[in-house]
Amino acid sequence: MIVAPIKEETSFDVFEKLDIRVGTIESVEDVEGADKLMCLKVNFGDHHRNIVAGIKQERENPQEIVGLQALFVVNLPPRKMKGILSEGMMFDIGYADGV
């Protein structure tokens, strides 16, 4: 098994600025013209967001993550990716190590 290396240390002050929330992935859609990107519709309980994530090549069937919960950073500035506004970032859900 290949294990992803531990990243450089950061201060608690930097970590404390992140707004990390659990969300339920309700749908996964292709992003037209993108090799890696998928658009996730995520339910955070009190609101929904579109999150664009580079997960297309991580799984044979990306639809298998529908219904799963994951961690998301929700206080990053919105960013357009291939014409779709991404309103956060998903934490890795198990594929950085190649498993």
Backbone atoms as SQL, in Angstrom:
CREATE TABLE atoms (id INTEGER PRIMARY KEY, chain TEXT, resi INTEGER, resn TEXT, atom TEXT, x REAL, y REAL, z REAL);
INSERT INTO atoms VALUES
  (1, 'A', 1, 'MET', 'N', 0.837, -1.173, 0.000),
  (2, 'A', 1, 'MET', 'CA', 0.000, 0.000, 0.000),
  (3, 'A', 1, 'MET', 'C', 0.884, 1.239, 0.000),
  (4, 'A', 2, 'ILE', 'N', 0.521, 2.210, -0.821),
  (5, 'A', 2, 'ILE', 'CA', 1.229, 3.479, -0.870),
  (6, 'A', 2, 'ILE', 'C', 0.515, 4.453, 0.056),
  (7, 'A', 3, 'VAL', 'N', 1.253, 5.065, 0.956),
  (8, 'A', 3, 'VAL', 'CA', 0.668, 6.001, 1.912),
  (9, 'A', 3, 'VAL', 'C', 1.085, 7.418, 1.538),
  (10, 'A', 4, 'ALA', 'N', 0.100, 8.311, 1.463),
  (11, 'A', 4, 'ALA', 'CA', 0.393, 9.710, 1.162),
  (12, 'A', 4, 'ALA', 'C', 1.208, 10.301, 2.308),
  (13, 'A', 5, 'PRO', 'N', 2.217, 11.101, 2.004),
  (14, 'A', 5, 'PRO', 'CA', 3.045, 11.686, 3.069),
  (15, 'A', 5, 'PRO', 'C', 2.258, 12.697, 3.897),
  (16, 'A', 6, 'ILE', 'N', 2.646, 12.835, 5.150),
  (17, 'A', 6, 'ILE', 'CA', 2.049, 13.840, 6.035),
  (18, 'A', 6, 'ILE', 'C', 2.531, 15.210, 5.584),
  (19, 'A', 7, 'LYS', 'N', 1.597, 16.137, 5.498),
  (20, 'A', 7, 'LYS', 'CA', 1.938, 17.486, 5.051),
  (21, 'A', 7, 'LYS', 'C', 2.645, 18.255, 6.154),
  (22, 'A', 8, 'GLU', 'N', 3.242, 19.364, 5.759),
  (23, 'A', 8, 'GLU', 'CA', 3.963, 20.252, 6.665),
  (24, 'A', 8, 'GLU', 'C', 3.037, 20.730, 7.802),
  (25, 'A', 9, 'GLU', 'N', 3.596, 20.886, 8.997),
  (26, 'A', 9, 'GLU', 'CA', 2.813, 21.366, 10.151),
  (27, 'A', 9, 'GLU', 'C', 2.265, 22.761, 9.900),
  (28, 'A', 10, 'THR', 'N', 1.116, 23.040, 10.504),
  (29, 'A', 10, 'THR', 'CA', 0.518, 24.364, 10.428),
  (30, 'A', 10, 'THR', 'C', 0.114, 24.785, 11.834),
  (31, 'A', 11, 'SER', 'N', -0.111, 26.046, 12.022),
  (32, 'A', 11, 'SER', 'CA', -0.463, 26.524, 13.356),
  (33, 'A', 11, 'SER', 'C', -1.953, 26.315, 13.613),
  (34, 'A', 12, 'PHE', 'N', -2.328, 26.252, 14.866),
  (35, 'A', 12, 'PHE', 'CA', -3.727, 26.113, 15.241),
  (36, 'A', 12, 'PHE', 'C', -4.523, 27.327, 14.770),
  (37, 'A', 13, 'ASP', 'N', -3.898, 28.505, 14.771),
  (38, 'A', 13, 'ASP', 'CA', -4.578, 29.721, 14.313),
  (39, 'A', 13, 'ASP', 'C', -5.052, 29.583, 12.866),
  (40, 'A', 14, 'VAL', 'N', -4.235, 28.972, 12.028),
  (41, 'A', 14, 'VAL', 'CA', -4.612, 28.766, 10.629),
  (42, 'A', 14, 'VAL', 'C', -5.751, 27.751, 10.547),
  (43, 'A', 15, 'PHE', 'N', -5.624, 26.657, 11.251),
  (44, 'A', 15, 'PHE', 'CA', -6.648, 25.616, 11.251),
  (45, 'A', 15, 'PHE', 'C', -7.985, 26.146, 11.766),
  (46, 'A', 16, 'GLU', 'N', -7.941, 26.958, 12.793),
  (47, 'A', 16, 'GLU', 'CA', -9.142, 27.481, 13.432),
  (48, 'A', 16, 'GLU', 'C', -9.973, 28.365, 12.495),
  (49, 'A', 17, 'LYS', 'N', -9.352, 28.908, 11.460),
  (50, 'A', 17, 'LYS', 'CA', -10.061, 29.766, 10.506),
  (51, 'A', 17, 'LYS', 'C', -10.950, 28.974, 9.552),
  (52, 'A', 18, 'LEU', 'N', -10.697, 27.674, 9.413),
  (53, 'A', 18, 'LEU', 'CA', -11.475, 26.849, 8.498),
  (54, 'A', 18, 'LEU', 'C', -12.834, 26.513, 9.095),
  (55, 'A', 19, 'ASP', 'N', -13.884, 26.628, 8.297),
  (56, 'A', 19, 'ASP', 'CA', -15.223, 26.198, 8.693),
  (57, 'A', 19, 'ASP', 'C', -15.453, 24.849, 8.026),
  (58, 'A', 20, 'ILE', 'N', -15.283, 23.784, 8.799),
  (59, 'A', 20, 'ILE', 'CA', -15.375, 22.419, 8.293),
  (60, 'A', 20, 'ILE', 'C', -16.705, 21.833, 8.754),
  (61, 'A', 21, 'ARG', 'N', -17.489, 21.332, 7.797),
  (62, 'A', 21, 'ARG', 'CA', -18.805, 20.784, 8.126),
  (63, 'A', 21, 'ARG', 'C', -19.003, 19.434, 7.445),
  (64, 'A', 22, 'VAL', 'N', -19.855, 18.631, 8.064),
  (65, 'A', 22, 'VAL', 'CA', -20.270, 17.360, 7.479),
  (66, 'A', 22, 'VAL', 'C', -21.439, 17.644, 6.548),
  (67, 'A', 23, 'GLY', 'N', -21.380, 17.088, 5.351),
  (68, 'A', 23, 'GLY', 'CA', -22.476, 17.218, 4.399),
  (69, 'A', 23, 'GLY', 'C', -22.785, 15.876, 3.776),
  (70, 'A', 24, 'THR', 'N', -24.032, 15.703, 3.354),
  (71, 'A', 24, 'THR', 'CA', -24.456, 14.483, 2.674),
  (72, 'A', 24, 'THR', 'C', -24.493, 14.748, 1.171),
  (73, 'A', 25, 'ILE', 'N', -23.802, 13.915, 0.418),
  (74, 'A', 25, 'ILE', 'CA', -23.738, 14.063, -1.033),
  (75, 'A', 25, 'ILE', 'C', -25.049, 13.540, -1.623),
  (76, 'A', 26, 'GLU', 'N', -25.818, 14.439, -2.248),
  (77, 'A', 26, 'GLU', 'CA', -27.125, 14.065, -2.789),
  (78, 'A', 26, 'GLU', 'C', -27.082, 13.720, -4.271),
  (79, 'A', 27, 'SER', 'N', -26.132, 14.293, -5.007),
  (80, 'A', 27, 'SER', 'CA', -25.991, 13.941, -6.420),
  (81, 'A', 27, 'SER', 'C', -24.571, 14.203, -6.872),
  (82, 'A', 28, 'VAL', 'N', -24.189, 13.502, -7.935),
  (83, 'A', 28, 'VAL', 'CA', -22.864, 13.639, -8.547),
  (84, 'A', 28, 'VAL', 'C', -23.083, 13.736, -10.047),
  (85, 'A', 29, 'GLU', 'N', -22.635, 14.839, -10.651),
  (86, 'A', 29, 'GLU', 'CA', -22.842, 15.071, -12.081),
  (87, 'A', 29, 'GLU', 'C', -21.507, 15.342, -12.771),
  (88, 'A', 30, 'ASP', 'N', -21.415, 14.928, -14.031),
  (89, 'A', 30, 'ASP', 'CA', -20.244, 15.247, -14.842),
  (90, 'A', 30, 'ASP', 'C', -20.134, 16.747, -15.044),
  (91, 'A', 31, 'VAL', 'N', -18.913, 17.223, -15.155),
  (92, 'A', 31, 'VAL', 'CA', -18.656, 18.607, -15.552),
  (93, 'A', 31, 'VAL', 'C', -18.195, 18.545, -17.000),
  (94, 'A', 32, 'GLU', 'N', -18.970, 19.152, -17.877),
  (95, 'A', 32, 'GLU', 'CA', -18.686, 19.098, -19.305),
  (96, 'A', 32, 'GLU', 'C', -17.287, 19.620, -19.619),
  (97, 'A', 33, 'GLY', 'N', -16.542, 18.831, -20.373),
  (98, 'A', 33, 'GLY', 'CA', -15.208, 19.227, -20.800),
  (99, 'A', 33, 'GLY', 'C', -14.119, 19.025, -19.767),
  (100, 'A', 34, 'ALA', 'N', -14.440, 18.387, -18.641),
  (101, 'A', 34, 'ALA', 'CA', -13.448, 18.188, -17.584),
  (102, 'A', 34, 'ALA', 'C', -13.056, 16.713, -17.485),
  (103, 'A', 35, 'ASP', 'N', -11.754, 16.462, -17.356),
  (104, 'A', 35, 'ASP', 'CA', -11.261, 15.090, -17.215),
  (105, 'A', 35, 'ASP', 'C', -11.378, 14.568, -15.795),
  (106, 'A', 36, 'LYS', 'N', -11.300, 15.455, -14.812),
  (107, 'A', 36, 'LYS', 'CA', -11.270, 15.027, -13.418),
  (108, 'A', 36, 'LYS', 'C', -12.438, 15.534, -12.583),
  (109, 'A', 37, 'LEU', 'N', -13.099, 16.607, -13.029),
  (110, 'A', 37, 'LEU', 'CA', -14.069, 17.287, -12.175),
  (111, 'A', 37, 'LEU', 'C', -15.462, 16.688, -12.229),
  (112, 'A', 38, 'MET', 'N', -16.107, 16.653, -11.064),
  (113, 'A', 38, 'MET', 'CA', -17.511, 16.282, -10.913),
  (114, 'A', 38, 'MET', 'C', -18.156, 17.355, -10.047),
  (115, 'A', 39, 'CYS', 'N', -19.439, 17.624, -10.268),
  (116, 'A', 39, 'CYS', 'CA', -20.169, 18.589, -9.454),
  (117, 'A', 39, 'CYS', 'C', -21.045, 17.824, -8.466),
  (118, 'A', 40, 'LEU', 'N', -20.808, 18.057, -7.195),
  (119, 'A', 40, 'LEU', 'CA', -21.570, 17.401, -6.138),
  (120, 'A', 40, 'LEU', 'C', -22.614, 18.372, -5.607),
  (121, 'A', 41, 'LYS', 'N', -23.841, 17.905, -5.427),
  (122, 'A', 41, 'LYS', 'CA', -24.842, 18.690, -4.711),
  (123, 'A', 41, 'LYS', 'C', -24.819, 18.135, -3.292),
  (124, 'A', 42, 'VAL', 'N', -24.536, 19.017, -2.327),
  (125, 'A', 42, 'VAL', 'CA', -24.310, 18.584, -0.946),
  (126, 'A', 42, 'VAL', 'C', -25.330, 19.241, -0.023),
  (127, 'A', 43, 'ASN', 'N', -25.924, 18.422, 0.840),
  (128, 'A', 43, 'ASN', 'CA', -26.900, 18.887, 1.824),
  (129, 'A', 43, 'ASN', 'C', -26.204, 19.044, 3.172),
  (130, 'A', 44, 'PHE', 'N', -26.233, 20.271, 3.700),
  (131, 'A', 44, 'PHE', 'CA', -25.626, 20.544, 4.999),
  (132, 'A', 44, 'PHE', 'C', -26.686, 20.665, 6.107),
  (133, 'A', 45, 'GLY', 'N', -27.895, 20.251, 5.816),
  (134, 'A', 45, 'GLY', 'CA', -28.962, 20.313, 6.815),
  (135, 'A', 45, 'GLY', 'C', -29.740, 21.604, 6.740),
  (136, 'A', 46, 'ASP', 'N', -29.059, 22.724, 6.851),
  (137, 'A', 46, 'ASP', 'CA', -29.729, 24.020, 6.796),
  (138, 'A', 46, 'ASP', 'C', -29.605, 24.681, 5.430),
  (139, 'A', 47, 'HIS', 'N', -28.777, 24.122, 4.532),
  (140, 'A', 47, 'HIS', 'CA', -28.632, 24.652, 3.186),
  (141, 'A', 47, 'HIS', 'C', -27.944, 23.621, 2.294),
  (142, 'A', 48, 'HIS', 'N', -28.027, 23.863, 0.980),
  (143, 'A', 48, 'HIS', 'CA', -27.359, 23.028, -0.024),
  (144, 'A', 48, 'HIS', 'C', -26.284, 23.850, -0.716),
  (145, 'A', 49, 'ARG', 'N', -25.264, 23.154, -1.202),
  (146, 'A', 49, 'ARG', 'CA', -24.215, 23.819, -1.985),
  (147, 'A', 49, 'ARG', 'C', -23.780, 22.918, -3.128),
  (148, 'A', 50, 'ASN', 'N', -23.301, 23.566, -4.199),
  (149, 'A', 50, 'ASN', 'CA', -22.619, 22.849, -5.270),
  (150, 'A', 50, 'ASN', 'C', -21.132, 22.900, -4.962),
  (151, 'A', 51, 'ILE', 'N', -20.511, 21.744, -4.964),
  (152, 'A', 51, 'ILE', 'CA', -19.076, 21.644, -4.705),
  (153, 'A', 51, 'ILE', 'C', -18.459, 20.895, -5.889),
  (154, 'A', 52, 'VAL', 'N', -17.526, 21.532, -6.570),
  (155, 'A', 52, 'VAL', 'CA', -16.826, 20.892, -7.684),
  (156, 'A', 52, 'VAL', 'C', -15.570, 20.231, -7.110),
  (157, 'A', 53, 'ALA', 'N', -15.418, 18.933, -7.417),
  (158, 'A', 53, 'ALA', 'CA', -14.303, 18.162, -6.855),
  (159, 'A', 53, 'ALA', 'C', -13.642, 17.324, -7.953),
  (160, 'A', 54, 'GLY', 'N', -12.341, 17.156, -7.850),
  (161, 'A', 54, 'GLY', 'CA', -11.574, 16.381, -8.828),
  (162, 'A', 54, 'GLY', 'C', -11.579, 14.905, -8.503),
  (163, 'A', 55, 'ILE', 'N', -12.744, 14.269, -8.615),
  (164, 'A', 55, 'ILE', 'CA', -12.884, 12.867, -8.204),
  (165, 'A', 55, 'ILE', 'C', -13.230, 11.917, -9.339),
  (166, 'A', 56, 'LYS', 'N', -13.373, 12.424, -10.554),
  (167, 'A', 56, 'LYS', 'CA', -13.885, 11.602, -11.659),
  (168, 'A', 56, 'LYS', 'C', -13.043, 10.354, -11.902),
  (169, 'A', 57, 'GLN', 'N', -11.732, 10.458, -11.770),
  (170, 'A', 57, 'GLN', 'CA', -10.861, 9.322, -12.075),
  (171, 'A', 57, 'GLN', 'C', -10.539, 8.472, -10.852),
  (172, 'A', 58, 'GLU', 'N', -11.074, 8.839, -9.687),
  (173, 'A', 58, 'GLU', 'CA', -10.777, 8.088, -8.464),
  (174, 'A', 58, 'GLU', 'C', -11.601, 6.819, -8.327),
  (175, 'A', 59, 'ARG', 'N', -12.734, 6.761, -8.981),
  (176, 'A', 59, 'ARG', 'CA', -13.636, 5.636, -8.823),
  (177, 'A', 59, 'ARG', 'C', -14.154, 5.186, -10.182),
  (178, 'A', 60, 'GLU', 'N', -14.374, 3.903, -10.311),
  (179, 'A', 60, 'GLU', 'CA', -14.962, 3.380, -11.532),
  (180, 'A', 60, 'GLU', 'C', -16.367, 3.947, -11.721),
  (181, 'A', 61, 'ASN', 'N', -17.114, 4.060, -10.612),
  (182, 'A', 61, 'ASN', 'CA', -18.470, 4.596, -10.652),
  (183, 'A', 61, 'ASN', 'C', -18.595, 5.711, -9.614),
  (184, 'A', 62, 'PRO', 'N', -18.400, 6.967, -10.001),
  (185, 'A', 62, 'PRO', 'CA', -18.499, 8.071, -9.038),
  (186, 'A', 62, 'PRO', 'C', -19.857, 8.165, -8.356),
  (187, 'A', 63, 'GLN', 'N', -20.892, 7.578, -8.957),
  (188, 'A', 63, 'GLN', 'CA', -22.231, 7.617, -8.343),
  (189, 'A', 63, 'GLN', 'C', -22.288, 6.861, -7.020),
  (190, 'A', 64, 'GLU', 'N', -21.295, 6.014, -6.755),
  (191, 'A', 64, 'GLU', 'CA', -21.317, 5.227, -5.515),
  (192, 'A', 64, 'GLU', 'C', -21.173, 6.087, -4.260),
  (193, 'A', 65, 'ILE', 'N', -20.788, 7.359, -4.415),
  (194, 'A', 65, 'ILE', 'CA', -20.668, 8.205, -3.222),
  (195, 'A', 65, 'ILE', 'C', -21.964, 8.953, -2.895),
  (196, 'A', 66, 'VAL', 'N', -22.978, 8.835, -3.766),
  (197, 'A', 66, 'VAL', 'CA', -24.270, 9.458, -3.471),
  (198, 'A', 66, 'VAL', 'C', -24.823, 8.820, -2.191),
  (199, 'A', 67, 'GLY', 'N', -25.249, 9.670, -1.272),
  (200, 'A', 67, 'GLY', 'CA', -25.770, 9.201, 0.008),
  (201, 'A', 67, 'GLY', 'C', -24.731, 9.150, 1.112),
  (202, 'A', 68, 'LEU', 'N', -23.438, 9.256, 0.743),
  (203, 'A', 68, 'LEU', 'CA', -22.377, 9.245, 1.747),
  (204, 'A', 68, 'LEU', 'C', -22.198, 10.634, 2.343),
  (205, 'A', 69, 'GLN', 'N', -21.645, 10.648, 3.534),
  (206, 'A', 69, 'GLN', 'CA', -21.290, 11.912, 4.163),
  (207, 'A', 69, 'GLN', 'C', -19.779, 12.106, 4.049),
  (208, 'A', 70, 'ALA', 'N', -19.386, 13.369, 3.982),
  (209, 'A', 70, 'ALA', 'CA', -17.971, 13.714, 3.897),
  (210, 'A', 70, 'ALA', 'C', -17.768, 15.051, 4.589),
  (211, 'A', 71, 'LEU', 'N', -16.508, 15.413, 4.763),
  (212, 'A', 71, 'LEU', 'CA', -16.161, 16.710, 5.345),
  (213, 'A', 71, 'LEU', 'C', -15.892, 17.704, 4.224),
  (214, 'A', 72, 'PHE', 'N', -16.376, 18.941, 4.425),
  (215, 'A', 72, 'PHE', 'CA', -16.230, 20.005, 3.439),
  (216, 'A', 72, 'PHE', 'C', -15.793, 21.279, 4.129),
  (217, 'A', 73, 'VAL', 'N', -14.931, 22.051, 3.446),
  (218, 'A', 73, 'VAL', 'CA', -14.598, 23.403, 3.895),
  (219, 'A', 73, 'VAL', 'C', -15.611, 24.310, 3.199),
  (220, 'A', 74, 'VAL', 'N', -16.365, 25.089, 3.996),
  (221, 'A', 74, 'VAL', 'CA', -17.451, 25.890, 3.420),
  (222, 'A', 74, 'VAL', 'C', -17.189, 27.396, 3.454),
  (223, 'A', 75, 'ASN', 'N', -16.039, 27.816, 3.975),
  (224, 'A', 75, 'ASN', 'CA', -15.783, 29.266, 4.017),
  (225, 'A', 75, 'ASN', 'C', -14.657, 29.706, 3.076),
  (226, 'A', 76, 'LEU', 'N', -14.428, 28.957, 2.019),
  (227, 'A', 76, 'LEU', 'CA', -13.526, 29.402, 0.961),
  (228, 'A', 76, 'LEU', 'C', -14.311, 30.304, 0.009),
  (229, 'A', 77, 'PRO', 'N', -13.657, 31.239, -0.646),
  (230, 'A', 77, 'PRO', 'CA', -14.387, 32.077, -1.606),
  (231, 'A', 77, 'PRO', 'C', -14.937, 31.202, -2.737),
  (232, 'A', 78, 'PRO', 'N', -16.168, 31.447, -3.201),
  (233, 'A', 78, 'PRO', 'CA', -16.692, 30.692, -4.346),
  (234, 'A', 78, 'PRO', 'C', -15.762, 30.855, -5.543),
  (235, 'A', 79, 'ARG', 'N', -15.659, 29.785, -6.338),
  (236, 'A', 79, 'ARG', 'CA', -14.736, 29.807, -7.476),
  (237, 'A', 79, 'ARG', 'C', -15.376, 29.093, -8.660),
  (238, 'A', 80, 'LYS', 'N', -15.326, 29.742, -9.823),
  (239, 'A', 80, 'LYS', 'CA', -15.847, 29.100, -11.032),
  (240, 'A', 80, 'LYS', 'C', -14.825, 28.120, -11.566),
  (241, 'A', 81, 'MET', 'N', -15.304, 26.909, -11.830),
  (242, 'A', 81, 'MET', 'CA', -14.459, 25.863, -12.393),
  (243, 'A', 81, 'MET', 'C', -15.202, 25.272, -13.588),
  (244, 'A', 82, 'LYS', 'N', -14.649, 25.439, -14.778),
  (245, 'A', 82, 'LYS', 'CA', -15.294, 24.976, -16.014),
  (246, 'A', 82, 'LYS', 'C', -16.720, 25.508, -16.121),
  (247, 'A', 83, 'GLY', 'N', -16.914, 26.750, -15.687),
  (248, 'A', 83, 'GLY', 'CA', -18.208, 27.399, -15.810),
  (249, 'A', 83, 'GLY', 'C', -19.193, 27.124, -14.692),
  (250, 'A', 84, 'ILE', 'N', -18.803, 26.310, -13.705),
  (251, 'A', 84, 'ILE', 'CA', -19.689, 25.981, -12.586),
  (252, 'A', 84, 'ILE', 'C', -19.125, 26.614, -11.323),
  (253, 'A', 85, 'LEU', 'N', -19.979, 27.290, -10.564),
  (254, 'A', 85, 'LEU', 'CA', -19.547, 27.929, -9.324),
  (255, 'A', 85, 'LEU', 'C', -19.438, 26.876, -8.226),
  (256, 'A', 86, 'SER', 'N', -18.230, 26.703, -7.694),
  (257, 'A', 86, 'SER', 'CA', -17.992, 25.784, -6.585),
  (258, 'A', 86, 'SER', 'C', -18.021, 26.584, -5.294),
  (259, 'A', 87, 'GLU', 'N', -18.826, 26.105, -4.343),
  (260, 'A', 87, 'GLU', 'CA', -19.049, 26.836, -3.097),
  (261, 'A', 87, 'GLU', 'C', -18.392, 26.150, -1.898),
  (262, 'A', 88, 'GLY', 'N', -17.219, 25.587, -2.111),
  (263, 'A', 88, 'GLY', 'CA', -16.492, 24.936, -1.027),
  (264, 'A', 88, 'GLY', 'C', -15.522, 23.917, -1.571),
  (265, 'A', 89, 'MET', 'N', -14.984, 23.110, -0.677),
  (266, 'A', 89, 'MET', 'CA', -14.020, 22.087, -1.060),
  (267, 'A', 89, 'MET', 'C', -14.255, 20.836, -0.236),
  (268, 'A', 90, 'MET', 'N', -14.226, 19.690, -0.906),
  (269, 'A', 90, 'MET', 'CA', -14.389, 18.417, -0.215),
  (270, 'A', 90, 'MET', 'C', -13.029, 17.914, 0.259),
  (271, 'A', 91, 'PHE', 'N', -12.983, 17.413, 1.487),
  (272, 'A', 91, 'PHE', 'CA', -11.789, 16.724, 1.952),
  (273, 'A', 91, 'PHE', 'C', -11.717, 15.383, 1.255),
  (274, 'A', 92, 'ASP', 'N', -10.535, 14.842, 1.100),
  (275, 'A', 92, 'ASP', 'CA', -10.340, 13.536, 0.508),
  (276, 'A', 92, 'ASP', 'C', -11.149, 12.480, 1.268),
  (277, 'A', 93, 'ILE', 'N', -11.811, 11.604, 0.539),
  (278, 'A', 93, 'ILE', 'CA', -12.596, 10.566, 1.213),
  (279, 'A', 93, 'ILE', 'C', -11.995, 9.185, 0.960),
  (280, 'A', 94, 'GLY', 'N', -10.669, 9.104, 1.047),
  (281, 'A', 94, 'GLY', 'CA', -10.024, 7.817, 1.052),
  (282, 'A', 94, 'GLY', 'C', -9.186, 7.455, -0.150),
  (283, 'A', 95, 'TYR', 'N', -8.977, 8.348, -1.100),
  (284, 'A', 95, 'TYR', 'CA', -8.259, 7.960, -2.294),
  (285, 'A', 95, 'TYR', 'C', -6.876, 8.568, -2.446),
  (286, 'A', 96, 'ALA', 'N', -6.438, 9.417, -1.518),
  (287, 'A', 96, 'ALA', 'CA', -5.087, 9.977, -1.620),
  (288, 'A', 96, 'ALA', 'C', -4.033, 8.901, -1.508),
  (289, 'A', 97, 'ASP', 'N', -4.356, 7.806, -0.820),
  (290, 'A', 97, 'ASP', 'CA', -3.421, 6.707, -0.651),
  (291, 'A', 97, 'ASP', 'C', -3.527, 5.664, -1.775),
  (292, 'A', 98, 'GLY', 'N', -4.429, 5.899, -2.707),
  (293, 'A', 98, 'GLY', 'CA', -4.580, 4.979, -3.837),
  (294, 'A', 98, 'GLY', 'C', -5.383, 3.737, -3.497),
  (295, 'A', 99, 'VAL', 'N', -6.153, 3.786, -2.426),
  (296, 'A', 99, 'VAL', 'CA', -6.993, 2.629, -2.061),
  (297, 'A', 99, 'VAL', 'C', -8.454, 3.000, -2.061);
